Amino acid sequence: MAIDWCEAARLAAAGRPPREITERVGCSRSQFHRRMASCSLFRGLVAAYAARGQAGPAEPDAGSIETKVRQKVVDEVAEGNLKVALWLAERLRLFTPDDEDSPDETIQRLMESMTPLERAAFSRAE
């Protein structure tokens, strides 16, 4: 089951204790604390939920939070934050491992592309 980090952010913004949050969303306390400590997007989402909770209804408008999170991602990527770009690409499954060749086939293909002198140097034990 996937962890509902949006729900975790909403609960954190509401001031719920970490134990309650982790039980409700299905993550460990260490996962939750790591997310709070190292993920600026998650902290931004918590802040957005908290700001909405103070200024309006108890349940924040998911559309406005989504817009803020999207804008934060766009800003981070535009600033060259590679960690955010890679995280986003992974989450959106924008890339997949190259399954066409096995490691042995890749090595074989590379060996075939080498000159005899390069192959000898590569194979020599030093």
NORKAPE-V200889 format. One record per residue. N is the residue number from 0. SS is DSSP state (h for helix, s for strand, l for the rest). Layout:
n->N ss->SS
n->N ss->SS
This chain:
n->0 ss->l
n->1 ss->l
n->2 ss->l
n->3 ss->l
n->4 ss->h
n->5 ss->h
n->6 ss->h
n->7 ss->h
n->8 ss->h
n->9 ss->h
n->10 ss->h
n->11 ss->h
n->12 ss->h
n->13 ss->l
n->14 ss->l
n->15 ss->l
n->16 ss->l
n->17 ss->h
n->18 ss->h
n->19 ss->h
n->20 ss->h
n->21 ss->h
n->22 ss->h
n->23 ss->h
n->24 ss->h
n->25 ss->l
n->26 ss->l
n->27 ss->l
n->28 ss->h
n->29 ss->h
n->30 ss->h
n->31 ss->h
n->32 ss->h
n->33 ss->h
n->34 ss->h
n->35 ss->h
n->36 ss->h
n->37 ss->h
n->38 ss->l
n->39 ss->h
n->40 ss->h
n->41 ss->h
n->42 ss->h
n->43 ss->h
n->44 ss->h
n->45 ss->h
n->46 ss->h
n->47 ss->h
n->48 ss->h
n->49 ss->h
n->50 ss->h
n->51 ss->h
n->52 ss->h
n->53 ss->h
n->54 ss->h
n->55 ss->l
n->56 ss->l
n->57 ss->l
n->58 ss->l
n->59 ss->l
n->60 ss->l
n->61 ss->h
n->62 ss->h
n->63 ss->h
n->64 ss->h
n->65 ss->h
n->66 ss->h
n->67 ss->h
n->68 ss->h
n->69 ss->h
n->70 ss->h
n->71 ss->h
n->72 ss->h
n->73 ss->h
n->74 ss->h
n->75 ss->h
n->76 ss->h
n->77 ss->h
n->78 ss->l
n->79 ss->l
n->80 ss->l
n->81 ss->h
n->82 ss->h
n->83 ss->h
n->84 ss->h
n->85 ss->h
n->86 ss->h
n->87 ss->h
n->88 ss->h
n->89 ss->h
n->90 ss->h
n->91 ss->l
n->92 ss->l
n->93 ss->l
n->94 ss->l
n->95 ss->l
n->96 ss->l
n->97 ss->l
n->98 ss->l
n->99 ss->l
n->100 ss->l
n->101 ss->l
n->102 ss->h
n->103 ss->h
n->104 ss->h
n->105 ss->h
n->106 ss->h
n->107 ss->h
n->108 ss->h
n->109 ss->h
n->110 ss->h
n->111 ss->h
n->112 ss->h
n->113 ss->l
n->114 ss->l
n->115 ss->h
n->116 ss->h
n->117 ss->h
n->118 ss->h
n->119 ss->h
n->120 ss->h
n->121 ss->h
n->122 ss->h
n->123 ss->l
n->124 ss->l
n->125 ss->l
